[in-house]
Amino acid sequence: MTDDQRFGLSRHVSLPGPLRLDGGVLLSPVDIAYETYGDPASPAILICHALTGDQHVASEHPVTGKPGWWERMVGPGKPIDPARYFIVCANVLGSCMGSSGPATVNPMTACPYAMAFPVITIRDMVRAQAMLLDHLGIDRVTVVGGSMGGMQALSWAATSPERVTKAVIIASTARHTAQNIAFHEVGRQAIMADPKWAGGDYYGKGEPPAAGLAVARMAAHITYLSEAGLTEKFGRRLQAREAKSFGFDADFQVESYLRHQGLSFTDRFDANSYLYITRAMDYFDLAEEHGGLLANAFKGTATRFALVSFDTDWLYPTAESRIIVHALNAAGAAVSFVELTSPFGHDAFLLDSPELNRVVDGFLRAA
């Protein structure tokens, strides 16, 4: 195995398209940034990333210099091992790390699309990934994803069941609830209320709407954590001071933590992409796409499914995974399900979890 195969080979392809989107628009060309790990002759695994993720699943991020977002799961000797699998991870449509999105150049105007970029769906992201796999000559694939990545994995299994051998869905859901949509709307309004957003037309015209994006990230980040985890990590402890300031600085450690999360996020993510991807998640309703009955999405499928939830995840709680499992059972699909214990809430799938590693490894190795 070469170093590129072991640590990831970053690539970019511009496919002629057109890609017909759920909104009725034809997108052309379709740019996709992606990374691959392992031998192309090995069985293929497509890893689908979450809202603020990217293609750098197990290699250093070029902007932040931090390790890949799922190095605990992907790499030599780990459950998704490039010695056993050909691993592909693509930046989703609408994002800002090289795939077509609001920050990319519209060939019709020679300027960034900005808010002229068409609204997209999770299924549109999957169709773009399918174009990439066609380009790579991959016919059959195992699809793995957590959170929004799990939505993509479900959509893959429903949209192209003949191509998906196995699907691993972690800490995810088959549709966004009113509460999910509400949190996203708070974030979008924070971005659009920032004067520097300028109706989305801020590219090359000064500073981006960093303050609004930071607030959006802060609000979302709360949903990724658990109350018990926040209490254990921060409690009501003060931040670098002996007493309350009786002002509006970050008196509490949890305030300082959220501000840091918000500000650091603006260094690597585009505000318009945040608008588009959160809207795609809000539109996701797999049952609605199949006559209002979730089981119809998996009717007659030969795909084998593994679902994992976490007991402290209140963003996509275990009840949401059980809904999917019941639908798969009703469709006669092969499915296994486990709820894992973790104090870390929704973010547990990204953190050190030996139990999750064992579940994924065992499922992938099973014949």
Secondary structure, 3 states (H helix, E strand, C coil): CCHHHHHCEEEEEEECCCEECCCCCEECCEEEEEEEECCCCCCEEEEECCCCCCCCCCCCCCCCCCCCCCCCCECCCCCECCCCCEEEEECCCCCCCCCCCCCCEECCCCEECHHHCCCCCHHHHHHHHHHHHHHHCCCCEEEEEECHHHHHHHHHHHHCCCCEEEEEEECCCCECCHHHHHHHHHHHHHHHHCHHHHHHCCCCCCCCCHHHHHHHHHHHHHHHCCHHHHHHHCCCCECCCCCCCCCCCCCEHHHHHHHHHHHHHCCCCCHHHHHHHHHHHHHCECCHHHCCCHHHHHCCCCCEEEEEEECCCCCCCHHHHHHHHHHHHHCCCEEEEEEECCCCHHHHHHCCCHHHHHHHHHHHHCC
